[in-house]
Every structure is written in structure tokens, then in C-alpha cells.
Amino acid sequence: MPTISRDEVAHLAGLARLAVTEAELDTFAGQLDDILDSVAKVNEVAAEDIPPTSHAVPLTNVFREDVVRPGLSREQALANAPATEENRFRVPRILSEEA
């Protein structure tokens, strides 16, 4: 059964540069002890024949297959453009700097 002392909590608080009061040392010591007890219980349950997992239930990919499909030709893509120039979309300049 893990037990963490007030001195260890004060040391950890110092490493984390946290200012804690004397009352908080007792509170945090109890809370950290509960956390360490919970982790110890999980370690008891973990068996070597059970592989580690990232999720409790199996996940499957819900995305479609990545299949190449024909796209628009350049002429089709530019057909409804309000303005074109040299086989490209012509858009208004948004920067006042010269290129």
C-alpha cells in the first residue's frame, strides 16, 4: 500500500514551483495516496496474457477507401470562373506590394 508523506508532497510542490499551505500538504498527501492506491490496483489486475490497449472497445476505421477518381479538366474547372488569365483563375490583388 503506497503512502506518500507530507515531506514528499512539499518536495514535489517545490519541484513544480507551487506554493502550498500546511493544510494543503495534508490534503494533497491524502489525495496523492488515493491516486497511487488506484494505480496499484490497476497493476494488480493487469495480466500478461491481456495485451495493452488504448481503448476499452475495438475501433474500426469509418472512412471510405481512398480511391483515385477522375477530376475536372482545366477547361471544365475554369468554365464558370468570372475571370481567367493564362489558364488560371484571375482574382483581385489583396496586397498592395508589387510582386
Secondary structure, DSSP 8 states (H G I E B T S, - for coil): -----HHHHHHHHHHTT----HHHHHHHHHHHHHHHHHHHHHHHH--TTS---SSSS-----S----------HHHHHTT-S-EETTEE-------S--
